[in-house]
Amino acid sequence: AVAAATIRPMIADAVGAMRLYQQVTTYQTFVQVPVQLNDQHTQGELYVMKRKGGRGKIDASDFTLFLSLDTENLGHLESLAHAKNKQVSLHFQVDNADIQNMLRETRQTLFEGLKKKGYSLVDMKVRIQEEQVTN
């Protein structure tokens, strides 16, 4: 029973992540731009995605953003934001537990900031990026 209680949340997280990533594969890249933050040595790319088959405009009520950054202080950070009908889901992948904890602590600030803009934060996940296994 203890093992099942430990594993169940991990399985639920994995199922949620798979559902989100499957949804993203139904999108096509719309914009890719380099990102520079405060004149720091930061490399990154921003992808704004829309559903395939659209007429070229992004639907402001249903869009996905993916931001990948390499920063001096946060290390490698990947952010996936999906908004539909003013409800926002945020998924982050970070290098270590310290950054994971810091982002989790910002949840209320993100919630309040989005609320001021008319959006609602309905889901936020922060995962540590798995190391690549080399054979």
N, C-alpha and C positions, 0 to 999 in steps of 0.2 A: 504494500500500500504506500509506503514511503517513497519507493522508487517511482511508482506511477505518478505520485503527486509532484515529484521533482521533474520528471520527463514531460508531463502533460503541458506545462507552460512553454517548454522549448519546442514541442511539436506545434503548438498553436502559433508561436512566432514564425516557425519555418513555413507553415501553411500560409500565413498572412503574407510573408515575404514572397513566396512563390506566386501567389495570386497577383500581387502588385507587379512583379517582374514579368509575368505573362501578359499583363495588361500593357506594359510598356512596349513589348514587342509588337503590339498592334499600332504603334506610332511610327512616324518617320521623322528624321531630324529636320528641323525647320531653320534654325539659326545656330551657328557655332562661332563664338568670338573668344579671343584671348582675354584674360582677366589680370589686372594689376591692382594690388591693394596697397595704398599708402606708400608708394615708392619702394616697397619691400621686394625682395627677390622671390616673387610668387609666380608659379606657373599654374594655369588652370584653363578650363574650357567650360563654357556655358552652352547647354543644349536646350532649346525650347522646342517641344514636340507637339504635334497635332495629329489627329486621327487621319489615317490614309483615306484618300478619296475626297477630301475637302476641297474647297475652292481657293486655297492659299491663305485664308485668314485664320488666325487662331481664335477659337471660341473662348471668350473671356470667362465663360461659366464652366468650362471643362478643359483644363490644360495641365501639362506636366513639364517640370523643369528639372534638369539634372546638372549639377555643378560639381566639378572635380577640381580640387585645389591641392597644390603642394606648397606648404607654408613653412616658415622658419619656426614658428612657435607651436602650431597645431599639428605639424607633420602632414601626412596625406589625409585629406578629408573629402568624402564623397557625400553629396546631399541630393536626395530625390524628393521633390515636392509635387504633390498632385492636388489640384483644386477642382472640385465639382460642386456646382450650386452653392458656392461660398463656404464649402466645407473643405478643410485642408488636412492632408496627411503628410507628415514629414518622416523620412527615413534617412538616417546618417550611418556611414561606416567610417570608423576612426582607427588610428594606430594602436591606442592603448587605453587602459581603464581610467587614467586620470582625465583624459579628454572626454571619454564617455561620461564620467560623473559630472564634469563641468557642463556638458551639453544638457544632460538630464536636469541639472539645477536651473537651467534657463527656461524650462518648460512654461512656467507661469508668466515670465516676461514675454515669451513668444505668443502665448495665449492672449495676453492683454493687448499686445501690439497688433495682432491680427484682428482682434475684436474691434479696435479703434478704426480699422480699415474696412469693417463690415464682413470679416471672415471669421470662421470658427475653427479652432484647432481640434480635430476629432481623433487624431492618432499621431503618436510620435514614438519612433523606435530609434535607439542608438546601439549599434553593434560594433564590436571590435573586428576589424578586417582580419580574416583568417590568413595565415602565412601560406604561401604556395608550397605544396609538397613536391619535392624533387626526387625522382627515382634514380 
